[in-house]
Amino acid sequence: MDRESIEKQVKELHQLLNQYGYEYHVLDNPSVPDSEYDRLLRELQDLEEQYPEFITPDSPTQRVGGVALSEFKKVRHQTQMLSLANAFSEADLRDFDRRVRQAIGDDFSYVCELKIDGLAVSLRYENGIFVQGSTRGDGTVGEDITANLKTIRSIPLRLKEPYSLEVRGEAYMPKKSFLELNKIREEQGKQLFANPRNAAAGSLRQLDPRIAASRNLDIFLYGIGDFGTTGVTSHHKGLDLLEKLGLKVNKERKQCHSMEEVLEYIEKWTNERSQLNYDIDGIVVKVDSLEQQNQLGQTAKTPRWAIAYKFPAEEVVTKLTSIELSVGRTGVITPTAILEPVQVAGTTVQRASLHNEDLIKEKDIRIGDWVVIKKAGDIIPEVVYVLEERRSGTEIPYQMPEHCPACESELVRLEGEVALRCLNPKCPAQRREGLIHFVSRNAMNIDGLGEKVIGQLVALELIKDPADIYYLTKDQLLTMERMGDKSSTNLIEAIEKSKSNSLEKLLFGLGIRHVGAKAAATLAEHFETMDRLASATIEELLQIDEVGEKMADAIVTYFENQEVEQLLTKLKQAHVNMTFLGQKRSQTADEDSYFYDKIVVLTGKLQQLSRNEAKEKIESLGGKVTGSVSKNTDLVIAGEDAGSKLTKANELGIETWDEVRFLEELP
Ligand code: IVH
């Protein structure tokens, strides 16, 4: 191929990948299966490796830059980054409305937006190319976090039109990513993030962009440094323009023509904010017309044309009756406060994690204390502080034990960790947690083996390690409480079925330190068999992009252990699959299947299969499962109690099936 056609091919790949990335990350509505995106990306990577002169800053391969920085450069914003004055009540909002009317009269409208709880950032585009991203800093000078921002997939590296502008927005961590991140950190004995905002800010302040890349951050854009340069005349038209350029703008924005409408919007979101998959801490109210904004002007740091209504944090008082300890899969000891049940933000709370010993000391939490509870990041119950003035003198200061509550081994605090750990690999509590992990959804996914059943099987000494699960007999199961003929047959079948899982599920289930579900998938794809992975050297492991030193070390140490060797032999003898089937699956994704290249939405409750199983089946047949119904959806499979997605599908005239019809179509 001559150079010209190579360059053309590279450009075509950029365009296609940018389009698919946009559909997936900004519109939340992919038009091709992930495998197609990955295939094109690999094709581009190969070309760029051969012809590095064609690598451009907006290439989709340039999202995660290689090197860690030693410090962030300072960046002067072209236009000052203002913050907002706050309103805490209807009266504050009415005062604001009065001030606005005094200055510009009654002929105006507001735009209401969700106030995203993250970190304010500015993105600079030159001729449509993303050239620099920065934090707010003091509003005039911020820090250059371009490399970290590039890892956010919904930030386009090239706009749909060659505009030069500074766009403003809020980078945030979705609630789901926050929960997953803290779960991993808890297992690793690391300090937890208090809420998604701190987690987002902490991730964007990392000097090594690979850390930000692993944190699944997202962004909403809500403004332009200087709207005037774009020719738009109102804020809402400015947001429409940003959307048209391919930037992610929050859909819930609304034009309001009176304070009554603003208050209705606030009431709606006060009630519904817990259903969003990101945190908001209030509502921003902005005068829409840019001319009127100019008339109103600004104070030193805040505009007079906008205000942030802040939701009241829901805090309640209850009594802490005791502290319970649990031993995690990796031996981390977690104290949990047991509370007299109270209602907080819509649910009954009777437990709150105290995370570690330092936190108990720092807050001086004693048994019998009256404590203030809130939900951190609106999700996780947390003890905010103790009401010392309500102490009677009978409260008992808490002392963490020196020995494991499950196996009596001495507890240790590893260097650099805040958690206390039990290091006994034979600790029954750790084993039990390890078994629960082994059978869980993203691991071997054995239906019918929940925490309770595992607890019983361990107590009856029917299983000690994961391989024992594969030697259970129906007669043994029948000796258990509440286990009848049908449930034991189903369980044996589910265990049998899990034997043919692809390698990554087993690998994740084994619970090797630092190997999460994603790393397990990468390792399985790379090494293809357990034996090959088990004999890999540190150097070989480090050649894989996503494997760092800690993980490589943990993998090698894991496979050196004799007990592990015996466990793997026992699993092999039970015919548990130890090869990677992913590749094979996509090769067999036969083009004759109904699902091939189809975009499918699952909704409602399925009886025969779990959501995950249904998704895997569709994907293995070459289909793509997405979360929301749009005109690109080919099929909606509706289980029981299907709601708005089914209605929407009917409105759009999209084909809908019930579960029976779906099962008929499966091979
Ligand atoms: S407008 C001149 N709109 O809230 C207007 N801010 O102090 C400047 N925020 O950290 C801000 N969502 O990043 C605006 N829809 C939204 C917002 C929003 C979140 C943040 C902003 C800043 C704080 C305001």
Boltz pocket constraint, residues with backbone or C-beta under 6 A from the ligand:
constraints:
  - pocket:
      binder: B
      contacts: [[A, 82], [A, 83], [A, 84], [A, 85], [A, 113], [A, 114], [A, 115], [A, 116], [A, 117], [A, 118], [A, 119], [A, 120], [A, 121], [A, 169], [A, 170], [A, 222], [A, 223], [A, 284], [A, 303], [A, 306], [A, 308]]
      max_distance: 6.0
